Amino acid sequence: MKKILNSLSEDEFVLIRETKKAQMADLDEDKLIKLHTRVRRARNKHVKLYRQEGAAKVADKGARGAGKAANKRNADKVEVFEAALSRVSGQLATAARASARDLKDARLARARSDAPSFSELGDSDGKVASSGKARVDATRKSSGRKKFEASTIAAGARRQAKKDQR
């Protein structure tokens, strides 16, 4: 592992170093998302190189096993970036959970402060003072409603007559 880390380019090595736990400890969620994107792109780049060069070496070597052995360095780089991506993903998940918990707590606190307190309403026996308006169903009088109800009654009568004939 140390051998492959020493063979990385300067930019790649800096990127891997940024994924160490101590380096990521003070990053907020947005910065972790940006780091995650950078590491994922680097990982995808090396996966693509590994696959392309591996496919090209199969034709040269004449066998997939021999082509794989010749492509070991690219495979090791992919593993290094995969491990780095895993570290960043874990840290990002932790930060996202903490952020979600903070947002939920803030939302609940806001809801508690906006809700009326029952102690402020005063003493009452729990009954409503006014009887309110009597509710009358105005749709019963429409001609469409009468036709619909007549149709339903007729359909029920037809069903019952059919059963009675059996």
MODELLER restraints for C-alpha pairs under 7 A, 6 or more apart:
rsr = mdl.restraints
at = mdl.atoms
rsr.add(forms.Gaussian(group=physical.xy_distance, feature=features.Distance(at['CA:4:A'], at['CA:76:A']), mean=6.84, stdev=0.5))
rsr.add(forms.Gaussian(group=physical.xy_distance, feature=features.Distance(at['CA:4:A'], at['CA:77:A']), mean=6.84, stdev=0.5))
rsr.add(forms.Gaussian(group=physical.xy_distance, feature=features.Distance(at['CA:5:A'], at['CA:13:A']), mean=6.84, stdev=0.5))
rsr.add(forms.Gaussian(group=physical.xy_distance, feature=features.Distance(at['CA:16:A'], at['CA:84:A']), mean=6.33, stdev=0.5))
rsr.add(forms.Gaussian(group=physical.xy_distance, feature=features.Distance(at['CA:18:A'], at['CA:24:A']), mean=6.82, stdev=0.5))
rsr.add(forms.Gaussian(group=physical.xy_distance, feature=features.Distance(at['CA:19:A'], at['CA:84:A']), mean=5.86, stdev=0.5))
rsr.add(forms.Gaussian(group=physical.xy_distance, feature=features.Distance(at['CA:19:A'], at['CA:87:A']), mean=6.65, stdev=0.5))
rsr.add(forms.Gaussian(group=physical.xy_distance, feature=features.Distance(at['CA:19:A'], at['CA:88:A']), mean=6.15, stdev=0.5))
rsr.add(forms.Gaussian(group=physical.xy_distance, feature=features.Distance(at['CA:29:A'], at['CA:92:A']), mean=6.48, stdev=0.5))
rsr.add(forms.Gaussian(group=physical.xy_distance, feature=features.Distance(at['CA:29:A'], at['CA:95:A']), mean=5.76, stdev=0.5))
rsr.add(forms.Gaussian(group=physical.xy_distance, feature=features.Distance(at['CA:29:A'], at['CA:96:A']), mean=6.59, stdev=0.5))
rsr.add(forms.Gaussian(group=physical.xy_distance, feature=features.Distance(at['CA:32:A'], at['CA:92:A']), mean=5.90, stdev=0.5))
rsr.add(forms.Gaussian(group=physical.xy_distance, feature=features.Distance(at['CA:33:A'], at['CA:92:A']), mean=6.99, stdev=0.5))
rsr.add(forms.Gaussian(group=physical.xy_distance, feature=features.Distance(at['CA:36:A'], at['CA:85:A']), mean=6.63, stdev=0.5))
rsr.add(forms.Gaussian(group=physical.xy_distance, feature=features.Distance(at['CA:36:A'], at['CA:88:A']), mean=5.91, stdev=0.5))
rsr.add(forms.Gaussian(group=physical.xy_distance, feature=features.Distance(at['CA:36:A'], at['CA:89:A']), mean=6.80, stdev=0.5))
rsr.add(forms.Gaussian(group=physical.xy_distance, feature=features.Distance(at['CA:39:A'], at['CA:81:A']), mean=6.84, stdev=0.5))
rsr.add(forms.Gaussian(group=physical.xy_distance, feature=features.Distance(at['CA:39:A'], at['CA:85:A']), mean=5.88, stdev=0.5))
rsr.add(forms.Gaussian(group=physical.xy_distance, feature=features.Distance(at['CA:40:A'], at['CA:85:A']), mean=6.32, stdev=0.5))
rsr.add(forms.Gaussian(group=physical.xy_distance, feature=features.Distance(at['CA:43:A'], at['CA:78:A']), mean=6.03, stdev=0.5))
rsr.add(forms.Gaussian(group=physical.xy_distance, feature=features.Distance(at['CA:43:A'], at['CA:81:A']), mean=5.17, stdev=0.5))
rsr.add(forms.Gaussian(group=physical.xy_distance, feature=features.Distance(at['CA:43:A'], at['CA:82:A']), mean=6.34, stdev=0.5))
rsr.add(forms.Gaussian(group=physical.xy_distance, feature=features.Distance(at['CA:46:A'], at['CA:74:A']), mean=6.72, stdev=0.5))
rsr.add(forms.Gaussian(group=physical.xy_distance, feature=features.Distance(at['CA:46:A'], at['CA:77:A']), mean=6.82, stdev=0.5))
rsr.add(forms.Gaussian(group=physical.xy_distance, feature=features.Distance(at['CA:46:A'], at['CA:78:A']), mean=5.62, stdev=0.5))
rsr.add(forms.Gaussian(group=physical.xy_distance, feature=features.Distance(at['CA:47:A'], at['CA:78:A']), mean=5.90, stdev=0.5))
rsr.add(forms.Gaussian(group=physical.xy_distance, feature=features.Distance(at['CA:50:A'], at['CA:71:A']), mean=6.91, stdev=0.5))
rsr.add(forms.Gaussian(group=physical.xy_distance, feature=features.Distance(at['CA:50:A'], at['CA:74:A']), mean=5.24, stdev=0.5))
rsr.add(forms.Gaussian(group=physical.xy_distance, feature=features.Distance(at['CA:50:A'], at['CA:75:A']), mean=6.20, stdev=0.5))
rsr.add(forms.Gaussian(group=physical.xy_distance, feature=features.Distance(at['CA:54:A'], at['CA:67:A']), mean=5.87, stdev=0.5))
rsr.add(forms.Gaussian(group=physical.xy_distance, feature=features.Distance(at['CA:54:A'], at['CA:68:A']), mean=6.25, stdev=0.5))
rsr.add(forms.Gaussian(group=physical.xy_distance, feature=features.Distance(at['CA:54:A'], at['CA:71:A']), mean=6.01, stdev=0.5))
rsr.add(forms.Gaussian(group=physical.xy_distance, feature=features.Distance(at['CA:57:A'], at['CA:67:A']), mean=4.92, stdev=0.5))
rsr.add(forms.Gaussian(group=physical.xy_distance, feature=features.Distance(at['CA:58:A'], at['CA:64:A']), mean=5.19, stdev=0.5))
rsr.add(forms.Gaussian(group=physical.xy_distance, feature=features.Distance(at['CA:58:A'], at['CA:67:A']), mean=4.69, stdev=0.5))
rsr.add(forms.Gaussian(group=physical.xy_distance, feature=features.Distance(at['CA:61:A'], at['CA:67:A']), mean=5.89, stdev=0.5))
rsr.add(forms.Gaussian(group=physical.xy_distance, feature=features.Distance(at['CA:139:A'], at['CA:145:A']), mean=6.80, stdev=0.5))
